[in-house]
Amino acid sequence: MIKTIGFISGLLLMSVAISAFATTVKQEPPMGAMREDQVLLVDDGSCPTGQIKRVVGGNHTKVGGTKQVVRTISCVPR
């Protein structure tokens, strides 16, 4: 019984960890195409060598959202 609970807990933890990885794309999606807090890594060559663009989706009213949360963009180490 305890082993079964531990196994199930381990599977749940692994699924959460795997879903935390960001998807890498070649082109930044248009405004309004990402969910709020969705993270994408964009490999479009706009960041310095050894870094990649990290885009976090917003939910701004200017693009059909319901809040004043803007998309954030930064360069992060690969």
PDB file of N, CA, C and O in Angstrom, chain B, residues numbered from 101:
ATOM      1  N   MET B 101       0.821  -1.191   0.000  1.00  0.00           N
ATOM      2  CA  MET B 101       0.000   0.000   0.000  1.00  0.00           C
ATOM      3  C   MET B 101       0.867   1.257   0.000  1.00  0.00           C
ATOM      4  O   MET B 101       0.640   2.162  -0.804  1.00  0.00           O
ATOM      5  N   ILE B 102       1.845   1.324   0.881  1.00  0.00           N
ATOM      6  CA  ILE B 102       2.716   2.493   0.967  1.00  0.00           C
ATOM      7  C   ILE B 102       3.548   2.630  -0.312  1.00  0.00           C
ATOM      8  O   ILE B 102       3.769   3.742  -0.793  1.00  0.00           O
ATOM      9  N   LYS B 103       4.008   1.501  -0.862  1.00  0.00           N
ATOM     10  CA  LYS B 103       4.773   1.552  -2.109  1.00  0.00           C
ATOM     11  C   LYS B 103       3.913   2.083  -3.250  1.00  0.00           C
ATOM     12  O   LYS B 103       4.389   2.846  -4.091  1.00  0.00           O
ATOM     13  N   THR B 104       2.645   1.676  -3.275  1.00  0.00           N
ATOM     14  CA  THR B 104       1.733   2.137  -4.324  1.00  0.00           C
ATOM     15  C   THR B 104       1.517   3.642  -4.229  1.00  0.00           C
ATOM     16  O   THR B 104       1.533   4.334  -5.247  1.00  0.00           O
ATOM     17  N   ILE B 105       1.317   4.148  -3.032  1.00  0.00           N
ATOM     18  CA  ILE B 105       1.123   5.590  -2.839  1.00  0.00           C
ATOM     19  C   ILE B 105       2.386   6.347  -3.247  1.00  0.00           C
ATOM     20  O   ILE B 105       2.305   7.396  -3.886  1.00  0.00           O
ATOM     21  N   GLY B 106       3.539   5.822  -2.881  1.00  0.00           N
ATOM     22  CA  GLY B 106       4.801   6.449  -3.259  1.00  0.00           C
ATOM     23  C   GLY B 106       4.987   6.462  -4.766  1.00  0.00           C
ATOM     24  O   GLY B 106       5.446   7.456  -5.328  1.00  0.00           O
ATOM     25  N   PHE B 107       4.634   5.368  -5.421  1.00  0.00           N
ATOM     26  CA  PHE B 107       4.750   5.281  -6.878  1.00  0.00           C
ATOM     27  C   PHE B 107       3.835   6.290  -7.557  1.00  0.00           C
ATOM     28  O   PHE B 107       4.251   6.981  -8.487  1.00  0.00           O
ATOM     29  N   ILE B 108       2.602   6.378  -7.101  1.00  0.00           N
ATOM     30  CA  ILE B 108       1.648   7.332  -7.686  1.00  0.00           C
ATOM     31  C   ILE B 108       2.115   8.769  -7.439  1.00  0.00           C
ATOM     32  O   ILE B 108       2.021   9.610  -8.333  1.00  0.00           O
ATOM     33  N   SER B 109       2.609   9.052  -6.251  1.00  0.00           N
ATOM     34  CA  SER B 109       3.123  10.388  -5.952  1.00  0.00           C
ATOM     35  C   SER B 109       4.302  10.732  -6.854  1.00  0.00           C
ATOM     36  O   SER B 109       4.422  11.862  -7.326  1.00  0.00           O
ATOM     37  N   GLY B 110       5.164   9.758  -7.089  1.00  0.00           N
ATOM     38  CA  GLY B 110       6.303   9.970  -7.981  1.00  0.00           C
ATOM     39  C   GLY B 110       5.866  10.269  -9.402  1.00  0.00           C
ATOM     40  O   GLY B 110       6.440  11.140 -10.056  1.00  0.00           O
ATOM     41  N   LEU B 111       4.863   9.561  -9.886  1.00  0.00           N
ATOM     42  CA  LEU B 111       4.345   9.803 -11.237  1.00  0.00           C
ATOM     43  C   LEU B 111       3.748  11.197 -11.356  1.00  0.00           C
ATOM     44  O   LEU B 111       3.966  11.890 -12.350  1.00  0.00           O
ATOM     45  N   LEU B 112       2.995  11.607 -10.341  1.00  0.00           N
ATOM     46  CA  LEU B 112       2.409  12.950 -10.366  1.00  0.00           C
ATOM     47  C   LEU B 112       3.491  14.028 -10.358  1.00  0.00           C
ATOM     48  O   LEU B 112       3.387  15.020 -11.079  1.00  0.00           O
ATOM     49  N   LEU B 113       4.505  13.837  -9.559  1.00  0.00           N
ATOM     50  CA  LEU B 113       5.600  14.797  -9.485  1.00  0.00           C
ATOM     51  C   LEU B 113       6.331  14.887 -10.818  1.00  0.00           C
ATOM     52  O   LEU B 113       6.688  15.981 -11.253  1.00  0.00           O
ATOM     53  N   MET B 114       6.556  13.757 -11.468  1.00  0.00           N
ATOM     54  CA  MET B 114       7.218  13.756 -12.775  1.00  0.00           C
ATOM     55  C   MET B 114       6.377  14.472 -13.824  1.00  0.00           C
ATOM     56  O   MET B 114       6.918  15.205 -14.651  1.00  0.00           O
ATOM     57  N   SER B 115       5.068  14.271 -13.802  1.00  0.00           N
ATOM     58  CA  SER B 115       4.216  14.915 -14.803  1.00  0.00           C
ATOM     59  C   SER B 115       4.198  16.427 -14.612  1.00  0.00           C
ATOM     60  O   SER B 115       4.141  17.167 -15.594  1.00  0.00           O
ATOM     61  N   VAL B 116       4.245  16.896 -13.375  1.00  0.00           N
ATOM     62  CA  VAL B 116       4.299  18.338 -13.115  1.00  0.00           C
ATOM     63  C   VAL B 116       5.631  18.898 -13.583  1.00  0.00           C
ATOM     64  O   VAL B 116       5.670  19.973 -14.181  1.00  0.00           O
ATOM     65  N   ALA B 117       6.723  18.192 -13.322  1.00  0.00           N
ATOM     66  CA  ALA B 117       8.047  18.659 -13.725  1.00  0.00           C
ATOM     67  C   ALA B 117       8.167  18.715 -15.247  1.00  0.00           C
ATOM     68  O   ALA B 117       8.736  19.666 -15.782  1.00  0.00           O
ATOM     69  N   ILE B 118       7.648  17.730 -15.937  1.00  0.00           N
ATOM     70  CA  ILE B 118       7.724  17.698 -17.394  1.00  0.00           C
ATOM     71  C   ILE B 118       6.902  18.835 -17.993  1.00  0.00           C
ATOM     72  O   ILE B 118       7.336  19.454 -18.964  1.00  0.00           O
ATOM     73  N   SER B 119       5.739  19.120 -17.444  1.00  0.00           N
ATOM     74  CA  SER B 119       4.905  20.185 -17.985  1.00  0.00           C
ATOM     75  C   SER B 119       5.491  21.567 -17.721  1.00  0.00           C
ATOM     76  O   SER B 119       5.062  22.539 -18.342  1.00  0.00           O
ATOM     77  N   ALA B 120       6.458  21.676 -16.820  1.00  0.00           N
ATOM     78  CA  ALA B 120       7.078  22.964 -16.518  1.00  0.00           C
ATOM     79  C   ALA B 120       8.085  23.379 -17.586  1.00  0.00           C
ATOM     80  O   ALA B 120       8.463  24.549 -17.649  1.00  0.00           O
ATOM     81  N   PHE B 121       8.524  22.448 -18.423  1.00  0.00           N
ATOM     82  CA  PHE B 121       9.478  22.793 -19.475  1.00  0.00           C
ATOM     83  C   PHE B 121       8.802  23.647 -20.531  1.00  0.00           C
ATOM     84  O   PHE B 121       7.663  23.389 -20.920  1.00  0.00           O
ATOM     85  N   ALA B 122       9.505  24.653 -20.985  1.00  0.00           N
ATOM     86  CA  ALA B 122       8.957  25.548 -22.002  1.00  0.00           C
ATOM     87  C   ALA B 122       9.175  24.953 -23.389  1.00  0.00           C
ATOM     88  O   ALA B 122      10.154  24.245 -23.626  1.00  0.00           O
ATOM     89  N   THR B 123       8.264  25.245 -24.288  1.00  0.00           N
ATOM     90  CA  THR B 123       8.362  24.822 -25.672  1.00  0.00           C
ATOM     91  C   THR B 123       9.252  25.800 -26.424  1.00  0.00           C
ATOM     92  O   THR B 123       9.170  27.008 -26.205  1.00  0.00           O
ATOM     93  N   THR B 124      10.103  25.285 -27.311  1.00  0.00           N
ATOM     94  CA  THR B 124      10.958  26.132 -28.127  1.00  0.00           C
ATOM     95  C   THR B 124      10.371  26.239 -29.529  1.00  0.00           C
ATOM     96  O   THR B 124      10.035  25.232 -30.151  1.00  0.00           O
ATOM     97  N   VAL B 125      10.252  27.476 -30.020  1.00  0.00           N
ATOM     98  CA  VAL B 125       9.728  27.740 -31.360  1.00  0.00           C
ATOM     99  C   VAL B 125      10.697  28.652 -32.107  1.00  0.00           C
ATOM    100  O   VAL B 125      11.570  29.258 -31.486  1.00  0.00           O
ATOM    101  N   LYS B 126      10.559  28.758 -33.419  1.00  0.00           N
ATOM    102  CA  LYS B 126      11.446  29.575 -34.243  1.00  0.00           C
ATOM    103  C   LYS B 126      10.959  31.014 -34.395  1.00  0.00           C
ATOM    104  O   LYS B 126      11.738  31.901 -34.744  1.00  0.00           O
ATOM    105  N   GLN B 127       9.682  31.248 -34.135  1.00  0.00           N
ATOM    106  CA  GLN B 127       9.093  32.563 -34.366  1.00  0.00           C
ATOM    107  C   GLN B 127       8.151  32.904 -33.214  1.00  0.00           C
ATOM    108  O   GLN B 127       7.391  32.054 -32.751  1.00  0.00           O
ATOM    109  N   GLU B 128       8.208  34.146 -32.760  1.00  0.00           N
ATOM    110  CA  GLU B 128       7.328  34.586 -31.677  1.00  0.00           C
ATOM    111  C   GLU B 128       5.883  34.638 -32.176  1.00  0.00           C
ATOM    112  O   GLU B 128       5.621  35.212 -33.233  1.00  0.00           O
ATOM    113  N   PRO B 129       4.946  34.052 -31.437  1.00  0.00           N
ATOM    114  CA  PRO B 129       3.547  34.077 -31.874  1.00  0.00           C
ATOM    115  C   PRO B 129       2.956  35.481 -31.818  1.00  0.00           C
ATOM    116  O   PRO B 129       3.442  36.323 -31.063  1.00  0.00           O
ATOM    117  N   PRO B 130       1.921  35.741 -32.602  1.00  0.00           N
ATOM    118  CA  PRO B 130       1.306  37.073 -32.589  1.00  0.00           C
ATOM    119  C   PRO B 130       0.646  37.372 -31.241  1.00  0.00           C
ATOM    120  O   PRO B 130       0.335  36.468 -30.466  1.00  0.00           O
ATOM    121  N   MET B 131       0.442  38.665 -30.986  1.00  0.00           N
ATOM    122  CA  MET B 131      -0.222  39.081 -29.746  1.00  0.00           C
ATOM    123  C   MET B 131      -1.602  38.442 -29.666  1.00  0.00           C
ATOM    124  O   MET B 131      -2.329  38.389 -30.658  1.00  0.00           O
ATOM    125  N   GLY B 132      -1.954  37.963 -28.490  1.00  0.00           N
ATOM    126  CA  GLY B 132      -3.245  37.333 -28.276  1.00  0.00           C
ATOM    127  C   GLY B 132      -3.239  35.834 -28.522  1.00  0.00           C
ATOM    128  O   GLY B 132      -4.236  35.164 -28.253  1.00  0.00           O
ATOM    129  N   ALA B 133      -2.125  35.287 -29.031  1.00  0.00           N
ATOM    130  CA  ALA B 133      -2.071  33.860 -29.357  1.00  0.00           C
ATOM    131  C   ALA B 133      -1.596  32.988 -28.189  1.00  0.00           C
ATOM    132  O   ALA B 133      -1.737  31.766 -28.235  1.00  0.00           O
ATOM    133  N   MET B 134      -1.041  33.598 -27.156  1.00  0.00           N
ATOM    134  CA  MET B 134      -0.550  32.837 -26.002  1.00  0.00           C
ATOM    135  C   MET B 134      -1.499  33.000 -24.823  1.00  0.00           C
ATOM    136  O   MET B 134      -2.158  34.029 -24.678  1.00  0.00           O
ATOM    137  N   ARG B 135      -1.559  31.970 -23.983  1.00  0.00           N
ATOM    138  CA  ARG B 135      -2.334  32.059 -22.742  1.00  0.00           C
ATOM    139  C   ARG B 135      -1.555  32.877 -21.716  1.00  0.00           C
ATOM    140  O   ARG B 135      -0.336  33.012 -21.814  1.00  0.00           O
ATOM    141  N   GLU B 136      -2.254  33.411 -20.753  1.00  0.00           N
ATOM    142  CA  GLU B 136      -1.597  34.152 -19.679  1.00  0.00           C
ATOM    143  C   GLU B 136      -0.651  33.219 -18.931  1.00  0.00           C
ATOM    144  O   GLU B 136      -1.028  32.105 -18.568  1.00  0.00           O
ATOM    145  N   ASP B 137       0.568  33.675 -18.703  1.00  0.00           N
ATOM    146  CA  ASP B 137       1.633  32.946 -18.002  1.00  0.00           C
ATOM    147  C   ASP B 137       2.200  31.763 -18.786  1.00  0.00           C
ATOM    148  O   ASP B 137       3.030  31.028 -18.250  1.00  0.00           O
ATOM    149  N   GLN B 138       1.785  31.555 -20.030  1.00  0.00           N
ATOM    150  CA  GLN B 138       2.396  30.513 -20.865  1.00  0.00           C
ATOM    151  C   GLN B 138       3.811  30.958 -21.208  1.00  0.00           C
ATOM    152  O   GLN B 138       4.029  32.123 -21.543  1.00  0.00           O
ATOM    153  N   VAL B 139       4.777  30.043 -21.129  1.00  0.00           N
ATOM    154  CA  VAL B 139       6.175  30.375 -21.394  1.00  0.00           C
ATOM    155  C   VAL B 139       6.619  29.684 -22.678  1.00  0.00           C
ATOM    156  O   VAL B 139       6.428  28.479 -22.841  1.00  0.00           O
ATOM    157  N   LEU B 140       7.213  30.453 -23.588  1.00  0.00           N
ATOM    158  CA  LEU B 140       7.794  29.922 -24.807  1.00  0.00           C
ATOM    159  C   LEU B 140       9.232  30.400 -24.905  1.00  0.00           C
ATOM    160  O   LEU B 140       9.551  31.523 -24.513  1.00  0.00           O
ATOM    161  N   LEU B 141      10.093  29.547 -25.429  1.00  0.00           N
ATOM    162  CA  LEU B 141      11.440  29.952 -25.767  1.00  0.00           C
ATOM    163  C   LEU B 141      11.462  30.137 -27.278  1.00  0.00           C
ATOM    164  O   LEU B 141      11.084  29.233 -28.023  1.00  0.00           O
ATOM    165  N   VAL B 142      11.904  31.313 -27.731  1.00  0.00           N
ATOM    166  CA  VAL B 142      11.884  31.640 -29.153  1.00  0.00           C
ATOM    167  C   VAL B 142      13.322  31.727 -29.655  1.00  0.00           C
ATOM    168  O   VAL B 142      14.084  32.593 -29.225  1.00  0.00           O
ATOM    169  N   ASP B 143      13.685  30.834 -30.559  1.00  0.00           N
ATOM    170  CA  ASP B 143      15.033  30.784 -31.112  1.00  0.00           C
ATOM    171  C   ASP B 143      15.041  31.510 -32.456  1.00  0.00           C
ATOM    172  O   ASP B 143      15.130  30.883 -33.512  1.00  0.00           O
ATOM    173  N   ASP B 144      14.947  32.844 -32.402  1.00  0.00           N
ATOM    174  CA  ASP B 144      14.885  33.634 -33.626  1.00  0.00           C
ATOM    175  C   ASP B 144      16.158  34.441 -33.883  1.00  0.00           C
ATOM    176  O   ASP B 144      16.206  35.245 -34.813  1.00  0.00           O
ATOM    177  N   GLY B 145      17.179  34.228 -33.066  1.00  0.00           N
ATOM    178  CA  GLY B 145      18.458  34.900 -33.265  1.00  0.00           C
ATOM    179  C   GLY B 145      18.509  36.331 -32.762  1.00  0.00           C
ATOM    180  O   GLY B 145      19.484  37.033 -33.030  1.00  0.00           O
ATOM    181  N   SER B 146      17.503  36.784 -32.048  1.00  0.00           N
ATOM    182  CA  SER B 146      17.473  38.172 -31.584  1.00  0.00           C
ATOM    183  C   SER B 146      18.258  38.395 -30.294  1.00  0.00           C
ATOM    184  O   SER B 146      18.522  39.541 -29.931  1.00  0.00           O
ATOM    185  N   CYS B 147      18.634  37.336 -29.602  1.00  0.00           N
ATOM    186  CA  CYS B 147      19.397  37.449 -28.356  1.00  0.00           C
ATOM    187  C   CYS B 147      20.878  37.181 -28.624  1.00  0.00           C
ATOM    188  O   CYS B 147      21.221  36.565 -29.633  1.00  0.00           O
ATOM    189  N   PRO B 148      21.760  37.639 -27.726  1.00  0.00           N
ATOM    190  CA  PRO B 148      23.195  37.393 -27.898  1.00  0.00           C
ATOM    191  C   PRO B 148      23.519  35.896 -27.925  1.00  0.00           C
ATOM    192  O   PRO B 148      22.705  35.063 -27.526  1.00  0.00           O
ATOM    193  N   THR B 149      24.710  35.580 -28.399  1.00  0.00           N
ATOM    194  CA  THR B 149      25.172  34.196 -28.461  1.00  0.00           C
ATOM    195  C   THR B 149      25.088  33.536 -27.086  1.00  0.00           C
ATOM    196  O   THR B 149      25.488  34.124 -26.081  1.00  0.00           O
ATOM    197  N   GLY B 150      24.571  32.323 -27.049  1.00  0.00           N
ATOM    198  CA  GLY B 150      24.440  31.573 -25.798  1.00  0.00           C
ATOM    199  C   GLY B 150      23.170  31.870 -25.034  1.00  0.00           C
ATOM    200  O   GLY B 150      22.954  31.324 -23.952  1.00  0.00           O
ATOM    201  N   GLN B 151      22.315  32.739 -25.589  1.00  0.00           N
ATOM    202  CA  GLN B 151      21.058  33.070 -24.933  1.00  0.00           C
ATOM    203  C   GLN B 151      19.898  32.829 -25.885  1.00  0.00           C
ATOM    204  O   GLN B 151      20.083  32.740 -27.099  1.00  0.00           O
ATOM    205  N   ILE B 152      18.705  32.725 -25.322  1.00  0.00           N
ATOM    206  CA  ILE B 152      17.494  32.506 -26.097  1.00  0.00           C
ATOM    207  C   ILE B 152      16.396  33.414 -25.546  1.00  0.00           C
ATOM    208  O   ILE B 152      16.381  33.727 -24.356  1.00  0.00           O
ATOM    209  N   LYS B 153      15.488  33.832 -26.408  1.00  0.00           N
ATOM    210  CA  LYS B 153      14.407  34.734 -25.990  1.00  0.00           C
ATOM    211  C   LYS B 153      13.357  33.947 -25.219  1.00  0.00           C
ATOM    212  O   LYS B 153      12.890  32.906 -25.683  1.00  0.00           O
ATOM    213  N   ARG B 154      12.983  34.447 -24.032  1.00  0.00           N
ATOM    214  CA  ARG B 154      11.932  33.852 -23.202  1.00  0.00           C
ATOM    215  C   ARG B 154      10.727  34.785 -23.248  1.00  0.00           C
ATOM    216  O   ARG B 154      10.824  35.957 -22.886  1.00  0.00           O
ATOM    217  N   VAL B 155       9.593  34.255 -23.696  1.00  0.00           N
ATOM    218  CA  VAL B 155       8.377  35.045 -23.826  1.00  0.00           C
ATOM    219  C   VAL B 155       7.332  34.476 -22.864  1.00  0.00           C
ATOM    220  O   VAL B 155       7.049  33.278 -22.884  1.00  0.00           O
ATOM    221  N   VAL B 156       6.766  35.338 -22.028  1.00  0.00           N
ATOM    222  CA  VAL B 156       5.713  34.931 -21.096  1.00  0.00           C
ATOM    223  C   VAL B 156       4.425  35.630 -21.521  1.00  0.00           C
ATOM    224  O   VAL B 156       4.365  36.858 -21.586  1.00  0.00           O
ATOM    225  N   GLY B 157       3.406  34.841 -21.806  1.00  0.00           N
ATOM    226  CA  GLY B 157       2.142  35.372 -22.308  1.00  0.00           C
ATOM    227  C   GLY B 157       1.418  36.248 -21.313  1.00  0.00           C
ATOM    228  O   GLY B 157       1.476  36.032 -20.103  1.00  0.00           O
ATOM    229  N   GLY B 158       0.734  37.239 -21.847  1.00  0.00           N
ATOM    230  CA  GLY B 158      -0.058  38.151 -21.037  1.00  0.00           C
ATOM    231  C   GLY B 158      -1.545  37.949 -21.286  1.00  0.00           C
ATOM    232  O   GLY B 158      -1.960  36.945 -21.863  1.00  0.00           O
ATOM    233  N   ASN B 159      -2.331  38.906 -20.847  1.00  0.00           N
ATOM    234  CA  ASN B 159      -3.779  38.842 -21.009  1.00  0.00           C
ATOM    235  C   ASN B 159      -4.291  40.279 -21.070  1.00  0.00           C
ATOM    236  O   ASN B 159      -5.124  40.689 -20.261  1.00  0.00           O
ATOM    237  N   HIS B 160      -3.786  41.027 -22.029  1.00  0.00           N
ATOM    238  CA  HIS B 160      -4.064  42.457 -22.073  1.00  0.00           C
ATOM    239  C   HIS B 160      -5.343  42.765 -22.834  1.00  0.00           C
ATOM    240  O   HIS B 160      -5.674  42.101 -23.816  1.00  0.00           O
ATOM    241  N   THR B 161      -6.048  43.770 -22.371  1.00  0.00           N
ATOM    242  CA  THR B 161      -7.323  44.150 -22.985  1.00  0.00           C
ATOM    243  C   THR B 161      -7.157  44.643 -24.418  1.00  0.00           C
ATOM    244  O   THR B 161      -8.106  44.568 -25.199  1.00  0.00           O
ATOM    245  N   LYS B 162      -5.980  45.145 -24.786  1.00  0.00           N
ATOM    246  CA  LYS B 162      -5.748  45.640 -26.140  1.00  0.00           C
ATOM    247  C   LYS B 162      -5.766  44.523 -27.189  1.00  0.00           C
ATOM    248  O   LYS B 162      -5.961  44.786 -28.376  1.00  0.00           O
ATOM    249  N   VAL B 163      -5.563  43.279 -26.747  1.00  0.00           N
ATOM    250  CA  VAL B 163      -5.574  42.152 -27.686  1.00  0.00           C
ATOM    251  C   VAL B 163      -6.677  41.157 -27.335  1.00  0.00           C
ATOM    252  O   VAL B 163      -6.555  39.964 -27.614  1.00  0.00           O
ATOM    253  N   GLY B 164      -7.734  41.642 -26.735  1.00  0.00           N
ATOM    254  CA  GLY B 164      -8.885  40.785 -26.447  1.00  0.00           C
ATOM    255  C   GLY B 164      -8.889  40.118 -25.091  1.00  0.00           C
ATOM    256  O   GLY B 164      -9.783  39.321 -24.806  1.00  0.00           O
ATOM    257  N   GLY B 165      -7.914  40.420 -24.238  1.00  0.00           N
ATOM    258  CA  GLY B 165      -7.864  39.830 -22.909  1.00  0.00           C
ATOM    259  C   GLY B 165      -8.789  40.543 -21.942  1.00  0.00           C
ATOM    260  O   GLY B 165      -9.528  41.454 -22.317  1.00  0.00           O
ATOM    261  N   THR B 166      -8.733  40.112 -20.692  1.00  0.00           N
ATOM    262  CA  THR B 166      -9.621  40.671 -19.681  1.00  0.00           C
ATOM    263  C   THR B 166      -8.873  41.413 -18.575  1.00  0.00           C
ATOM    264  O   THR B 166      -9.499  41.960 -17.667  1.00  0.00           O
ATOM    265  N   LYS B 167      -7.537  41.438 -18.642  1.00  0.00           N
ATOM    266  CA  LYS B 167      -6.731  42.068 -17.591  1.00  0.00           C
ATOM    267  C   LYS B 167      -5.733  43.023 -18.221  1.00  0.00           C
ATOM    268  O   LYS B 167      -5.692  43.174 -19.442  1.00  0.00           O
ATOM    269  N   GLN B 168      -4.941  43.657 -17.399  1.00  0.00           N
ATOM    270  CA  GLN B 168      -3.890  44.566 -17.870  1.00  0.00           C
ATOM    271  C   GLN B 168      -2.517  43.898 -17.742  1.00  0.00           C
ATOM    272  O   GLN B 168      -1.542  44.559 -17.386  1.00  0.00           O
ATOM    273  N   VAL B 169      -2.434  42.610 -18.026  1.00  0.00           N
ATOM    274  CA  VAL B 169      -1.186  41.861 -17.929  1.00  0.00           C
ATOM    275  C   VAL B 169      -0.535  41.828 -19.309  1.00  0.00           C
ATOM    276  O   VAL B 169      -1.095  41.263 -20.248  1.00  0.00           O
ATOM    277  N   VAL B 170       0.644  42.433 -19.432  1.00  0.00           N
ATOM    278  CA  VAL B 170       1.320  42.496 -20.725  1.00  0.00           C
ATOM    279  C   VAL B 170       2.298  41.334 -20.891  1.00  0.00           C
ATOM    280  O   VAL B 170       2.788  40.770 -19.912  1.00  0.00           O
ATOM    281  N   ARG B 171       2.569  40.992 -22.136  1.00  0.00           N
ATOM    282  CA  ARG B 171       3.543  39.957 -22.467  1.00  0.00           C
ATOM    283  C   ARG B 171       4.928  40.468 -22.079  1.00  0.00           C
ATOM    284  O   ARG B 171       5.249  41.633 -22.314  1.00  0.00           O
ATOM    285  N   THR B 172       5.754  39.594 -21.484  1.00  0.00           N
ATOM    286  CA  THR B 172       7.122  39.979 -21.136  1.00  0.00           C
ATOM    287  C   THR B 172       8.109  39.185 -21.978  1.00  0.00           C
ATOM    288  O   THR B 172       7.904  38.006 -22.267  1.00  0.00           O
ATOM    289  N   ILE B 173       9.179  39.860 -22.362  1.00  0.00           N
ATOM    290  CA  ILE B 173      10.200  39.252 -23.201  1.00  0.00           C
ATOM    291  C   ILE B 173      11.552  39.517 -22.561  1.00  0.00           C
ATOM    292  O   ILE B 173      11.838  40.640 -22.145  1.00  0.00           O
ATOM    293  N   SER B 174      12.395  38.469 -22.480  1.00  0.00           N
ATOM    294  CA  SER B 174      13.743  38.635 -21.945  1.00  0.00           C
ATOM    295  C   SER B 174      14.656  37.603 -22.585  1.00  0.00           C
ATOM    296  O   SER B 174      14.195  36.588 -23.106  1.00  0.00           O
ATOM    297  N   CYS B 175      15.952  37.870 -22.542  1.00  0.00           N
ATOM    298  CA  CYS B 175      16.947  36.912 -23.022  1.00  0.00           C
ATOM    299  C   CYS B 175      17.481  36.151 -21.810  1.00  0.00           C
ATOM    300  O   CYS B 175      17.846  36.753 -20.801  1.00  0.00           O
ATOM    301  N   VAL B 176      17.522  34.832 -21.918  1.00  0.00           N
ATOM    302  CA  VAL B 176      17.973  33.990 -20.810  1.00  0.00           C
ATOM    303  C   VAL B 176      19.036  33.016 -21.335  1.00  0.00           C
ATOM    304  O   VAL B 176      19.061  32.720 -22.529  1.00  0.00           O
ATOM    305  N   PRO B 177      19.908  32.519 -20.460  1.00  0.00           N
ATOM    306  CA  PRO B 177      20.906  31.527 -20.907  1.00  0.00           C
ATOM    307  C   PRO B 177      20.221  30.271 -21.449  1.00  0.00           C
ATOM    308  O   PRO B 177      19.161  29.871 -20.966  1.00  0.00           O
ATOM    309  N   ARG B 178      20.827  29.673 -22.432  1.00  0.00           N
ATOM    310  CA  ARG B 178      20.266  28.442 -23.018  1.00  0.00           C
ATOM    311  C   ARG B 178      20.327  27.300 -22.043  1.00  0.00           C
ATOM    312  O   ARG B 178      19.901  26.191 -22.364  1.00  0.00           O
TER     313      ARG B 178
END
